[in-house]
Amino acid sequence: MNFLSNLPKIIIKKKKRLGRGLASNKGGKSGRGTTRHQKARENIPLHFEGGQGRMVKKYPLLRGKGRNKPNSSKTIALKLSKLNVFEDNSIVDFKSIIAKGLIHEEKNKKTAIKVLNSKDFTKKLTVRLSVSKSAKTTIEKLGGKVEIK
């Protein structure tokens, strides 16, 4: 029998010797990733691209006055007691509220009106606006209607 082929292998692969000069091909930064580069430094802004122009600068029309303002609508809260200005059985909508002067129409802005409940409301109206739950029950108790588009 051949005992030499059945012996266990005890040779362990040697570790790479890093950082032993440029001639060893494992010197300099020593294969340790970003230890000596710019990304190893502390405060580099996210938009920094190594000195070339930032991506934001490539799209000049997206920058400037008023370009990045939000487009969300502005909601105005209106109490039910202010709707006592209307006559009975009249229709309350956005245009009629502006006509009565309860709110001022704002130019270049999307505005929405939400009617909220209040105690001293006495009219029978048809409301075509967004309404809170308690305001809806109050309107319907007095014989009015709530019509949501």
Secondary structure, DSSP 8 states (H G I E B T S, - for coil): --SGGGS-----------SS-GGGTS-TTTT-SSTTSGGGSS---TT--TTS--TGGG-GGGSSTTTT-----EEEEEEGGGGGGS-TT-EE-HHHHHHHTSS---TTS-EEEEEE--S------EE-SEE-HHHHHHHHHTT-EE---
